[in-house]
Amino acid sequence: PQQAAPAQPASPGQAAAVPAPAPKIVPIGFEEAVIGAANNLLSKAQLPPGDGKLQVVIDPLIDGQTGHQSPTSQLIGRKITELIKKSYPRLEVVAFTPENVAKKPLLLIGTFTAINTDQKPDQPRDAYRLCLALADLGSNKLVSKGVGFMTLSGIEATPTAHFRDSPVWTN
């Protein structure tokens, strides 16, 4: 394999290249962001060939920083389920149970995380990022990814009762 040439240091009269700042993220409304991210994920999924139904289990979405579920993360799961039933006839959402996962269906996972739109982690969070991934458990391959950014308006990020009663998250 070829190796890249080592970077040349800037000469005394030459300024070192400064990386461009990350572009500002422009969040949109909740519904539009969820449907957009889910459609992006599902429409470009590299699915197994054929016409037969493919089962999908949705692992409950979580906050990407705490691992908690919230009313909004649960609502996102319901919105994605509704979209699949309405617009993706080849896919069938089934309950997230050990028995269904053992059948090696498609697995949809996602995180819902507060971010800063200037992409500065030390600044106040002013939007949410929704990251979705679709894996084929039969082939052990990631078949698609989708992302959406939404405003803070109407977001209920308080942990659900189960997670409020379990304040520590461990691996």
Buried (B, 14 or more C-beta within 10 A) or exposed (E): EEEEEEEEEEEEEEEEEEEEEEEEBEBBEBEEBBBBBBBBBBEEBEBEEEEEEBBBBBBEBBBBEBBBBBEBBBBBBEBBBEBBEEEBEBBBBBEBEEEBBEEEBBBBBBBBBBBBBBEEEEEEBBBBBBBBBBBBBEEEEBBBBBBBBBBEEEBEBEBBEEBEEEEEEEE
